[in-house]
Amino acid sequence: MTTSNPVVEAERRRAFRALLRHPLLLATGKTAEEYMLVRRHSEWLKHWLDRFPAWSLHIDREVARLRKRPADLLDDTKPAIDHTSGTTFTRRRYALLCLALASLEQLGAQTTLGQVAQKIMELVAADRELQASGLVFDIGHYDQRRDLVHAIRLLIETGVLNRLDGDEQRFLERNESSDVLYDIHRRILTSILQVAQSPSAIEAVRRSATDSLAERVAKLSDDPSIRSRLVRALLDDPIVYFHDLNDEERQYLEKHRSYLLRQISEATGLIAEVRAEGIAMVDDAGDLTDIHLPDSGTDAHLDLLLVQWFAECSRNGAEAAIPISAVEQHVREAGAETRLMEDALYRLRALRLIQMTSGGVVPLAACGRYGNSGSDPKTDKARV
């Protein structure tokens, strides 16, 4: 499975990076070239993915599907994003996304947005557990229509739906002739589901009084080896802190660190940066980076302003947790709007630069690179 051909190695890295960016690659459209690259090197990719992160790769004539699972099943810092509005998916939008998928399974080759909305209302009305959880869906409610539109846009982006006529924005505004017509791509629809157990087995792990959320999620997922968990974290997370690992994981990483980092670097082109506190796989090219710091725009300016202040607080021996009230005060004194603070803290948490506790914000070690004595942040690229 090894080769010394630099052209082949470069193609494999491009194929791997394409899958990390888009775990579902269509054989047509804007991802057609990347799909062909993945298909060309499918044997090597399948072998590497099975050996290290224990992820599976399925390829057919229509789609390449990387079934990747995170190291932390409860990590909430990598939500889907509605790229039209720039807003992240809430739990409610994820619930509507799942209900939309269930609706599409029961519909024909084509459907309309109105039909999907009606089907979702029927599903919610027929499920007492959904109602007990507080989920409601009323097509006459603007915010609820908006959440559905965001879910539908994601299904268009992934290729499950192909818009034939109409406009989701007109549906949202309830204009005349506002419905939208779609083709349903059945092959991609069946590729969306990603659980270790079949749908028929999910009923057996329904919520019980004794199961925590983590236990319920674990039952629907695989049980990876130590190596697989570590490789998943190194591929997916901006930084892997040693203090977040258990004793067994730390011992394994200490023994096999050089080998694992070399394998990841050769396969992906990511560059390992090892510090006393942890490991970051730096994306020097930047195309695997979801959140850039620094970046342009008001939001990015606030991100950088806050992380530099957190680094200064940490270096000056401030208390472990900085109260939210103190963060708000600093934002106001800097001339920024406090309403932007929550999103900024979310992004910094996603970058593993801070941790949120009941006491406030805890700066993490990587904040130091953005302090006055740290490295030049203009050259830094962290991944989410």
N, C-alpha and C positions, 0 to 999 in steps of 0.2 A: 504493500500500500504506500510505500515511500517512493519519492522521485527526487532527482537532483536537477530537473529541468526547470529553470527559473520562469519560463513562460507558463508552464503548467501550474507551478506553485502560485504565481500571481493570479491566474484565472480561478484557482480554488479559493484564494482569499476573497476575490471579488464575489464569487458565488456564495461563500459563507456569510459575508457582510450583507449581501442582498437578502438572505434569509433572516438575519438578525433584524434588519430594518423592516422587512415585510414577511412575517412567518407564513402568509398565504399569498403566493405568487401566481397570477393568472398567466396562461399561455398566450393570451392576446392582449392588445392594448399597450399601455406604457410600460408594463413589466415583462413584455414578451422577450426582450433580449436577455434580461436577468433570468427568466424562466429557462431559456435554452442553455444558459451557462450552468445553472443548477443541474439540469438534466444531463448535460455532458459530463459532469463530475459527480453524478449521483452516487456511484459506488463508494468513492472515497468519502464523501460527505456522510453517507449513512454509517459507514464504519466508524468515523471519528465521533459522530454524534452519539452513537450507541456506546462507544467505549468510554467517553469522558462525561458529558452531562446526562447520559441516558435519556436523550430525546430521540423521538422517532421522526423519520422523514418519509412522507408518502408522495409519490409522483405518478400522475397519469397524463393523458393527452391534454387535459384542460387546466390542471392546477398542480402546483407543488405546495405541499402543506407541511410545515415544520411544527410538530406538536411539542412546543417548548413549555416547560413548567418552571415557575420561579423557585428559588431556594426557600424563600419565606412566603408561605401561602396566604398570609394575612397582611402582606405589605400593601398599603393603600396609597402609595406615592406614585404609582404609574397608571393613572386612570386613562381611559380613552378620551379623546378630545374631539369636539365638534369643530372642525377646521374653518367652517363658515363664520362662526361667532367667536371662536377661540376659547370657549368655555369647556370645562372638564365634565365628565360624566359623574352624576350623583348616583346613589343607590337606586333611587327611583327610576332614573334613565336606564340603568342596567336592567332593572326589573321589566321595564317596558320593552327593552331590546329582546329579552328572553321570551316575553309574551308575543312579540312580533314574529320571532322565529317559529314559535309554536303555531301561530296563526298561518304562516306561510306553508307549513307542513300540511295543512288541511285545505289549502286553496289549489287552484289549477295552475296552468302554465303562465297565466297572466293575472294580475290583480290591480286594484286601485288602492290608494292611501285610505280612502273612505272605508273600503271593505276591510282592510287590516284593522282600522280603528274600531269598526263594529265588532269584528271577531274578538279583539282584545276585551272589549266591554263584556262580551258574552263569557269569555274565559274567567274574568274576574268575578262576574256575577254568579258563576257556577262553582266557585272554589271558596269554601268557607275559611280555609286557612289564610288565603290571600286577603280576604276581608278582615279577618281577625288581626292580621299584621298591620292593618291600617292602609293597605293599598287600595286606592280607588282610581277609576279612570272615567272621565266624563269628556266626551268630544266637544261639548259646549264650553269647556273651561280653557281659557287661552294658555295658561301655564302648562296645563296637561297636554294640550295639543303641541306646544313647543317641545316638551320632553319627548313626545313621540316623533316629531320631525327630526330631532337630533339622532334618535335611534335609527330612523329610516335613512338619514344621510350616511351613517356609518355602514349600513348594509349596502348602500350604493357604492361607497368607497371600497368595500371589500369585494364587490362584484356579485353579491347575492342578488341584488336587484339592478335592473337596467331600466332607467327612465325612458319611456317612449313618448310621453306627452304630458304637459302640465308643469306646475311649479310648486314645490313644497311651501314656499313663502306665501303664495296666494292661498293655499290651504290653511296656513297658519292664521292669515288675516281674514279668512272666511269670505273671500271675494266670490262673486258669481262665477260659475264654471271653474271652481277651484280645485276639483279633484285631480289626482295625478295617476297616470297609467304606467305600469311596470311589467317587464318580463321577469320571471323568477328563474334564476339559474340553479337548477336542482343539484347539480354536482357540487357547486360551491356551498350550497345550503347544508348538505350532508357533511361537508368538511369542517364546518364551524365548531361543532361540538368537540370538546377536549376534556375528557375525564378518563381516569384509569379503568373505571368500570363501565359496563354497558348501561344504556338508559333503563333497561329492564331490572337492573340491580339497584338502581337509585332508591326505589321504593323501600328497600330493606334497610336503608340508612337514613330514613326520615328522622326529623328532629325528635329527640326524646328528652325527658325531664333531666336526665343525668348527663347528657352530652353537651360539652361546651362547643362554641363556634369552631375552635381549632380542631376539636375531635371530629366534628361533622365534616369539615373540609377535608381532613386527612383521610377519612373513609372513602372519599370520592377521588383520591389522588394516589399516586404511586408512593412507594417507600424507597427513596434513592439511597445509594451507598454514601459513605462519607465523602469519597472522591467526587461523586456526582453532585452532591450538595455544594461542595466548595467550588467546583467548576461552574455550576449554574450561577452562583453568586458572583464569581469573578467576571463572567460574561455579561451579566445583567446589571449589576449594581455599580454605582460610581466608585465606591470605596468599600472594602471589606475590612472592618475593624477587628483586631484580634480579640478585644474584650467581648465581642458579640458571639464568639465561638465557644462551644463547650470544650472541656478538657480533651476529649477524644479527637475533636476536630483540630484543635491547636496542635496536638502531638502529631497528627497525620500531616498537617500542612508544614510543620517544621521539618519533618523527615523528607517530604516529597515536593517541597516548594519549588525548587529549581526546575525539576522535571515538568511539573504542571504549568508553570509560567512559560517555559520554553514552548511547550505544546500549544498553548493558547496563542502566544505571540506569533508562532510560525503559521498557525491556521487562520488567524484573523488580521494580523498586522497591528494589533493593539500592543502598546508598549508598557511593560510592567514597571511601576514605580513603587519600590518597597521602602517603607518608613518604619520607625520603631512602633508606631501605633497600628499599622495595617498596610494594606496593599491596594493600589489603584491601577487599573488597566487603562492607560491614557489613550484616547482616540485622537491621534495626531492629525488625521485627515479631517475629522470633524463630521463625517456623514453618519456616524452612529450616535451622535450627540443630540438628545432631545432638548436639553436646557443648556444654553451657553452662558458662561459667566466669566468675564463680562460680555455684554451684548448691547445692542442699541435699543433705544426706546425708554419711556418713563419707567415701566415696570423693571426693566433690567438695571436701570440706574439705582432704583431703590434696593434691589437685591444686593448690588455691590456696596452701596452705602451701609446697609445693615451688616453684611458679613465682615466688612472692615471694622465696624464698631464692635461687633462681637469678638473679633480677634483681639482688639485693643483691650476690651474688658477682661478677657481671659488672661492676657499677658500681664495685666496690672493686678492680678490676683483677686478679681471680683468673686462674689459668691457663685457657687456652682450654677444656680438658676437665676436668670435675670427676669424680674417680674415683668409681666406684660405691660403694666402701667408705665414702667421705665422705658420699655421699647416704644410705646405710643408717644411718650414725651420726646424721645430722641427723634422720632419721625417728624413730629411737629416742629421741633427746633431746626431740623434740616430743611424745612420748607416743603415737605412732601405731605400728601393727603393720607390720613390714618386709615381711610377706607381701603387703601391698597396694601396695607400691612399684612392682612391675613393671607392674601395670595402670595406675597413675598416670602413669608415664613413657610408656607407650604412648599414653595420651590426650593428654598434652602434646606428644608427637611428632606426633600426628594434627592438632593445632591449630597446628602449625608454630611452636611456642614453643621447642622444643629439637631438637637433633640428636644421635643416638647414634653414637659412634665407638668404635674399639677402646680408646681412652683413657678413655672415660666419657661424661659428659653435657656437651654444648656448648650453653650458652644462646644463643638467637637474639635478634635485635633486638626482636621483639615482646614479649619478656619484660619489657622496660622499662616497658610500660604498667601492669604489676602491681606495680612498685616503689613505694616511699613517695613518690617525686617524680613518678610517672607519672600518667596519667589515672585517674579513678575507675573501678575494675574493675566496679563494680555496674552501670555503664551500658554495658558492653562486651558485644557478642554476636559471636562468631566462629563460622564454619561449618566443618563437615567434610562 
